[in-house]
């Protein structure tokens, strides 16, 4: 049998017999006596396996045309087919009209010569290269601007978001003015401001602002010495990589040591020392295998060196400052979502405001910050 029914158990658990509106207490006492004296025996007509009962309780399967699963699948396929057919008709009509007008279509032009120059390129590019090469240059430039914008906007946004919650009235109001001002100014207008209002008003190349005869700032960009690696420079790069590996394992060791003993290890100072000492030692051993290409004024512009064009600077500045105002609000909302009791508990344990923010508030706020922050990056 599936269930063993004991009337005494039912009675002791204060269950009421079905259909009884009132019964005297003596009735239940007599009933218990009959059961204990085995004068009342349970009667089981038939027992059924559990799987049979489960199958019997399943609802009858509806016809396929009335089944919600198949009906939903049918309409999904129908809508998808209509979308594909509509796209096919649109593309076919477009290609037919282009062919009738004598206009070339497709991507065959990607192999032809571009015939125009691009001011900045991360890979080698000339006017005689193809459109596909120009597309790659443009794509890499876009990714560079996006990476720089994300990096600077994240740092600035976090600082401003935390500053807006500061107990210092002046710092909080400055952060509020920054956010409410920059995020309400269109991005295109900010780009124009930095390019035409600031960078284009710098002096001409002949009147460049000179720093130590190595750095030159003018309306065509910032020119600085360009490091040219020589044979043996790979050793310095390997030393930098080794420094990062050592720092990583040192941080893990310090974390385990703190959990075991409670003693802190100042990894920041040691990390900076390792990051400077190892490459410096490698540089001394290899004899500094690198020389510098210094910019020099030749004609109407500077030649040589490394140049940072104003177009890149203005675009990066505008994107970073504009996006930072939105990130600041995301950070502020994430911090405010953390219960104030967490802060009070950390203060009760003896933590100061700085460690409380880094180790208690920010880690819990990240679960609220990351989803909208990802959308802001996109």
N, C-alpha and C positions, 0 to 999 in steps of 0.2 A: 504493500500500500504506500501511497505517496505521503499521506498525512496521518499521524497517529493522534486521534482525538481523545482527549481526556476531559470529561465534563467537570471534574473537580478543579482542573486547571482553569477552565473557563470561569467557573464560579469564583475562584480565588482571585482572578484578575478583574473582578467586578464587571464581567460582561453580562448582558441582559439577554434572556431567551427571546428569540424572534416571535412576535405575535402576542407577547404577554404585556398587558397594560398594568397589571398589578398582581403581585403574588405575595402571599404571606411568607415570612422568613421560615416558618416551620416547614413549608413545602420544600424549600431548598435543603433544609436539614434532613428531611426524610429521604430526598433524592440522593444525597451523599451517602446516607446509611445504606440504601439499596445497592449502590455501586460498590461500597466497601464490602458488603456481605456477598457480593457477586450474584445478587438476585436480578440485576439488570446487566445484560450483555450487549455489546455493540454488534450490530449486524451489518456486514459489508457484502453487498450484492455482488460486486465485481471490481477488480482492480485493473488499471490500464497503465501501460508503460508511459513514461514522461514524453517521449518523442511523439507518441500517438496523440497525446493531449495537445502538444504544441501544434502539430499539423492540423488538428481539428479546430483550433482557435484561429488559424490563419483565414483571412477573408478570401472569398472566392475571387479568382483572377478575372478581371473584366475583359471584354473583347479587345482585340488589338486596336480597333479604331476609337475605343473609349478609354484606352490606357493612357494616363497622364505622361508616362515616360516616352512612349512612342509618339504621342501627339506633340509633345514639346520638341522631340528630335525631328519630326516631320517639318514643323514650322521653321526650325533653325536651318535645316537643309534648304527649304524653299527660299528663305530670305537670303542665304548665302548664294544660292544659284542666281537669284535676281540681281544681286550686287555684281557678281562675276559677269553676267550677261550685260548689265548696264555699262560696266567698265570696258568690255569688249567692243560694244557698239560705239562708245565714246572714242576709244583709241582708233578704231577702224575709220570712223568718219574724219578724225583729225589727220590721220595719215593720207587718206584719200584727198582731202582738201589741200594739204601741203603739196602732194604730188601734182595736183591739177594747177596749183599756182607756181610750180617750179621751185619750191623751197625745199632744200635738203633737210633730211631728218636723220635721227640716229646719233651714234657716237663716233662716227668715222672721223669727224673733225678733231678728235682728241689727239690724233697722230700728226696733224699738220703743225706748221711752225706758228708759234704764238705771235712773234713780232713785236712784243712790248716788254718793257723792263719792270721789275718789281723792286722797290726801294730796299726792302729787307728780306733776306731769305736765309733759312737755317741750313739749307743744302745748296750745292752749286747750281746756279741758274743764270742763263744768258738769254738774250732776245731771240736767238736762233733755236732755242729749245721748243718742245711741243707744248700744246695746250694741257696735256696730261701732266707734264712736269710743272707747269704753272699752277695747276690744280693742287698738286702735292705741296708746293711751296705755300700756297694760300691755306691749305689745311693745317700744315705744321705751324704757321703763324697764328692761326686761330686757336690751336691747342696751347700754344705758348701764352697767349693773352689770357685764355681761360685758366690755366694753371697759376699764373701770377695773380690774377684777380681773386681766385679762390683762396690762395695762401694769405695774401694781405688782408682781404675782407674778413676772413675767419679770425685772424689775430685781432684786428681792430674792432670787429663786431663783438667779440667776447669781452674785450677790455671795456668798451663803452656800455655793453649790457650790464656788466658788474658795477660799473661806475654809476649807472642810473639808480641802482639800489643802495648806493653808499649813504652812510649816515651823515656824511659831510654835505651840508646844504649847497655849497658852491659847486663841488664836483658833480653832484646829482643834477643840478640845474644846467650846467654846461653840457652834460650828456643828453639831457632832454632837449635842449635847443638844437644840438647837432642832429639828433634823430628826426625831430619834427621839421627841421629845415631841409635837410638833404633828401629825405625820402619823398618829399613833396615837390621837388624840382625835377623835371623830366631829365632822363639820362642823356638824351641827345644834347640838351642845353648845357649840361655839365661838361660834356666832351668839347663842345664849342668853346666854353669858358676856358678850360685848361689849355686848349690848343691855340685859339686866336687871342684870348685875353691875357695869357701868361707866357707861354713858351714862344710864341711868334714875336713877342715884344722884347725878347732877349737881344743883345747886341749881335751885329753881323760877325762873320768869321774873323775879319781883320781886327775887330775890337773885342775879341773873345775874353771872357773872364779866365785868367790864368792862375792855376794852382801849381806852384813848384815846377813850372815848365813841363809838367807831365799830364795835367788834366786841363782841358779847355772846354768851356761852356759857352755856347752861342745859340742862335736861333735855328741852327741845323742839327743840334744835338749835343751830347756830352761825349768828348773824345778822351780816351784814357789809354795807357799802355796795354798792349796785347801780349800775353805770355805765349811764347812759342816753345813747345816741348822739344827736347832733343833725345838722343839715344841714352837710355838708362832712366828716363823719366817714369817708366812703368814701375820701377822700384818704389818711388814715392807714392804712387797710387796704391800699390799693394800695402804699404805701411799705413795709409789712411784706412783702408779696408780692415787691416788687422786691429787698428785702434778701435774701430766701431765694434768689432767682435769682442774685444777685451772689455769694452764698456758694457756691452750687453750681458756678458756672463758675470761681470762685477755687480751689476744692478740686481741680477737674480740672486747672487750670493748675499748681497746686503739685505734684500727683502726676506730671505729665509732666516738670516741671522736676527733680524729685528723681530720676526714672528717667534723665534725660539727664545731669545734673551730679552727682547724689549729695547735693546740698544740700537740707536740710529747710527747709520754710516753715511757721511756726507758725500754721496756719489757725484754731485754736481762739480765740486772742486777737483776731485780726482779725474773725472771724465774730461774736463777742460785741459788738465795737465797732460793726460795721456794723448788727447787729440792734438796737442801742440808738440809734445816731446817726441813721439814716434816719427811723424813726418820730418821734424827737424833733424833728428839723428840720421834718417835715411837720406836727407838732402846733403848733410855733411859727408856721409860715406860715399855717395855717388858724385860728389863735386858739383852739386846744383846744376843738373843737366837741363837748363832752360835759359833762354834769353828773352829780352823784351823788345817788342816793336813799338817805338814811340811815335805818336802822331806829330806831323809837322805841316805847317801852312804852305801849300804849293798852289799858287795862283789865287783863285777865289774860294778855295775850300781846303780842308785838312785831308791829308793822305796818310795812310797807315794807321796803326793802332786799332783800338776797339771803339766803335761808335754806338751810342744809344740814341736812336732817332726820336724826335719829339712826338711823332705820331704814336709810337709805342708807349711813351711815357704818359701822354695825355689820355690815351684809351685805358691804360692800366690804372691811372689815378682815378678817373671818373668811375670806372667799374668797381674799383675797390671801395671808394668812399660811399658810393650810392648803395652798393650791396651790403656794406657794413652796417648801415642804418637799419636794414631789415633784420640782419642777423642779430643785432643788439636787442631788438624786441623779442626775437625767438629765445635768446638766452635769458632775458629778463623773465619771460613767461615760464620757462623751464625751472628757473630757480624758485620762483614764487609757487610753483606746483609742489615743491618739497615742503612737507609739514614743518612748521616752526618748532615743533617738539624735538625734531632731530637736532636742530641748532642748540636748543637748550640742553639736550642730553650731552652733546659734545662739550659744551661749556662746563657742565657739571662734572665731566671727567677730567677737566683741567686743560682742554685744548683751547688755544687762542683763536682769534678770528680768522687768521690766514690758513692754518691747518684745517680748521673747520670747513672753510670754503673749498679747499682742495681735496680733502679726503672724505668729507661727509656730504656736503651739499651738491657739488658739481657731479660726482659719480651718479647720484640718484637723479639729478636733473637731466642727465644725458638721454635717458629713455624718453623724455618728453621733447628734448631739443633735436635729436637726430632726424626723426621723420620730416618735420617742416624744413630743417636745414638742408636736407638732401634735395627737396623740391626747390629751395632757393638756389642751390648750386646749379640745378638744371636750367 
